Amino acid sequence: MKLTDLDETILTDVIKPRPQESYKGTFGKILLVGGNHQFGGAIMMATAAAVYSGTGLVTVACDPTNITALHTQLPEAMAIDFTDKAALTGMIKRVNTVVVGPGLGEEAASLRVLKNVFAATMADQTVVIDGSAITLLAREGLALPAGHLVFTPHQMEWQRLSEIEIKHQTPEANKAAQEKLGGIVVVKRHHSEIYTPTGDWRLPIGSAAQAVGGMGDTLAGLVGGFTAQFRDDRVKAVLAATYAHSAVADQLAEDQYVVLPHQISQALPAFMKKVSESGHGHQIGFNHEN
């Protein structure tokens, strides 16, 4: 089985000039769930990607200990206590996309939050399942939630979910597991692989400069932001988010030994503006200011 190499044309297929007659609701609503008492940074990095990618309304459900820091870093985002089941359930009903997992943790409280999320999602929503939510899903044998599912595992998380050992994670084996799960699977690795109901792709860009904590959280937030904002074609939105994540990182890596996740998020508005105007993703440039 041969995967199709993804190229920059996916960016211009998805990222278009914004219509002048629009408002924040035009560009989608997202809820990101995660950030327990230990891992507040993860949900903040995921949220930054959603905010900077242009999602209209961004809400975070996290441990209350993180809310002040979140608002300091991202005043554009709203926040609720992820242990408040009524508030969490109510917010899920009002969004286009739910992202669950960045910094959620694997303790008993994390599992309760995940079960509450899974019980509340709806069939017409995009549900991005990332990080510790994947580990909990696999470990606890939970039923999959309602919604159009997008899984964003690294290879070890994919091993837990698919029961395919890393050394046996061939395209054929990965595709069979994706078909069994349903939805879209982004296997994060050097040259990440994206398995979808309508085609299977390999990301030919990206580098070791991205081997930094929080990079996957940022991708989950970006996938969430794109699926909330660009709702005409969910598969293309996921593909474009995955490509943009590494394309921005590659441009930053021209001048940096490592690329920090928040730098990718902060570069997104200029990057997306040039995509929407130029139609040539591979020629896009931007200022490398942190």
Secondary structure by P-SEA (a helix, b strand, c coil): cbbbbbcaaaaaaccccccccccccccbbbbbbbbccccaaaaaaaaaaaaaacccbbbbbccccaaaaaaaaccccccccccaaaaaaaaaacccbbbccccccccaaaaaaaaaaaacccccbbbbbcaaaaaaaaaacccccccbbbbbbcaaaaaaaaccccccccaaaaaaaaaaaccbbbbccccbbbbcccbbbbbccccccccccaaaaaaaaaaaaaaacccccaaaaaaaaaaaaaaaaaaaacccccccaaaaaaaaaaaaaaaacccccccbbbbccc
